[in-house]
Amino acid sequence: MFSWICAKAGRAAIFGLIAGLGIGGAVGFGLGVYFLPILTAGPGLDQAAVQALATSAERRGRFVRDLPGSDALHWGDGTIMMNANKIWLDGTISPGPDYRLYLAPEFVDDGAGFLAIKAESRQIGAVKTFENFALDLPPAIDLDEYDAVVIWCEAFKQFITAARLEN
């Protein structure tokens, strides 16, 4: 009788150990995906650099948190600006992996809308910091061809935020 109880308890302990390791591994992986970009993010522009660039801005847009495609984990808040050479953010975006900044021919406010125009959009580059970032624009880009900026997570095909550009 005692050996039967120990055998049953042993099987339950092994199952509990395997289940616990699986759950712990999944939670650890998820936390790693979330925190690794934060830990490896480069420094953003300081406020003096943002102010200096702002004087040369030719177009501006506003990221807001309450877009239909944004949520508590995927959002942007601040002013996106661009001139002939650079595009930069005075604000913050939610942290995450594999973010890309696109210039889009029209404003969209969710992932389905962006996927419909992604082929006509122009990828500018990877966003590797989440506050006051700047990216160089490719040479000879016609800023008037694009009416919006979209930040998109390539790894998870997730809409982050977008802004309508104004002159």
Secondary structure, DSSP 8 states (H G I E B T S, - for coil): -HHHHHHHHHHHHHHHHHHHHHHHHHHHHHHHHHHHHHHH------HHHHHHHHTT-SEEEEE-TT-TT-BTTB-EEEEEEE-SSEEEEEEEE---SSEEEEEESS---SHHHHHHHGGGSEEEEEE--SBS-EEE--TT--GGG--EEEEEETTTTEEEEEEE-B-
